[in-house]
Amino acid sequence: MKDISYKHELVMANDLRLNNEKNVPVMMLYDKIPAYKTKQGEAVTVETVFPESFVITQVVHSGMQGEDLMVYIYYYDLEQHKVIYKQVHHQVQFAKLIGTKGKELLMKTMDDQYNNFELYLAHSFKVGSDPEIFIEDENGKCIPAFNFLGSKTDKKNLYNYGENKCNIYWDGFQAEFETAAANCLEQHSASVQQAMIQLEKLAKGYNKKAKLSTKTVMRIDQDVLEAAKIEHVSLGCMPSFNVYGMSGEVVADPRMLPIRPAGGHIHFGIGKSNHEQVKDMVKALDAILGVCCVSLFQKYDDPVRRQYYGLAGEYRLPPHGLEYRTLSNAWLVHPVIMNFVFDFARKVLMFGQKEFLKKWNATEAETIACINNCDVTLAHEIMERNKDIIVKLFKAAYAQFAGNNDKAFEALYKIFYVGMDCIVKDSTDFHKNWNMDHSLYSNTDKTARNFRHNIEAIIEIAKKAA
């Protein structure tokens, strides 16, 4: 064992795993770790060599149980500028650096990672959603969803997507629907499309002039509020958590609230998590995605919504991971907008998880004010300050399709800056936008419906944006 003179404490690999510790600066106690064999003589690992000092980014279970438990050590290699993993026995010890040496090593590693962060935001989790949408008549008045849909528990209006049976139901005056979570956004988008097709049919079956609405906040006439059953007017949504400790206004009598808001919540299947684990992710989603969506949705979002819910910092912790509840449902206007938002969201979440948000140039107060007030001017100021980061996040999402075509990533920035109307010709035509007469997988034409297959078309459209 080496004589470590730097301030340290000895830790076993499995302790780091059990404590879910990330970004731990360590030094090796041995020049190499010998191959591990079970009592039966089975060779489980090969002889392993690590750098003399490095930062462990994560430790995860890799197989077997009991005394033969093995773990994967993920660490950042400063010479190769990438994360590498190696398998070791769970009792292998490291010298965890807890003094100046450890801080210096961690800072050097974080700076190196950040300088190339677009390469290190890989993920394997599923994404899903439970969007709400209003139905309106030919005069723009709300057609209450409870007039033609069952409740969430009734499960009267299921639709099929693959092997999934997903529910469409009333949630007060708005319709809400489940989607099939997936690693592939095209599959998730196809699930949303199937729900929209079924919902449109149900609405038109009730009123042939019914249509899906782009409104994120709908005004409800007082006579309609008075006539509705209490379960239909109640604001019975399960409370959210808020990373800043804020909450929306409390409504004592829901019949006296003349508006109803609609949300577009995003679900990340990152696994069972606690508040501390998701704090940095939620703040990153706010600071980057939330602010950029204030700009993207600038003609659709209504700040009145955020008096009651959808404030900056809102989230829940479902069993599958994290539900981010700040965004409105404006991304429903077109599948390409939805894909932009969800692709961006996944990379932003990883940006926060890796503690890169400290490089973002905006205060929490600015983020909160921008989102809660739907302040487009402030959103633009924040975006311009951080343009390089935003463009690199788009590169992280789309480099495999666009290569090093920087014009593509600049085009995406411009779309978010100018607003989604620059690529959506008619946001009210959900039937055409969602290609409801065909499969979403056929959306590879020149309409820029699918960014992955239409990068050049997107660039040309963005060039014409003001």
Secondary structure, 3 states (H helix, E strand, C coil): CCCCCCCEEEEEHHHHHHCCCCCEEEECCCCCECCCECCCCCECCCCECCCCEEEEEEEEEEECCHHHCEEEEEEEECCCCEEEEEEEECCCEEEEECCHHHHHHHHHHHHHHHHCHHHCCCCCCCEEECCEECEECCCCCECCHHHCCCCCCCCCCEEEECCEEEEEEEECCEEEECCCCECCHHHHHHHHHHHHHHHHHHHHHHCCCCEECCCCEEECCHHHHHHCCHHHHCCCCCCCEECCCCCCCCCCCHHHCCEEECECCEEECCCCCCHHHHHHHHHHHHHHHHHHHHHHCCCCCCHHHHHCCCCCCEEECCCCCEEECCCECHHHHCHHHHHHHHHHHHHHHHHHHCCCHHHCCCCHHHHHHHHHCCCHHHHHHHHHHCHHHHHHHHHHHHHHHHCCCHHHHHHHHHHHHHCHHHCCCCCCCHHHHCCCCCCHHHCCCCCCCCHHHCHHHHHHHHHCCC
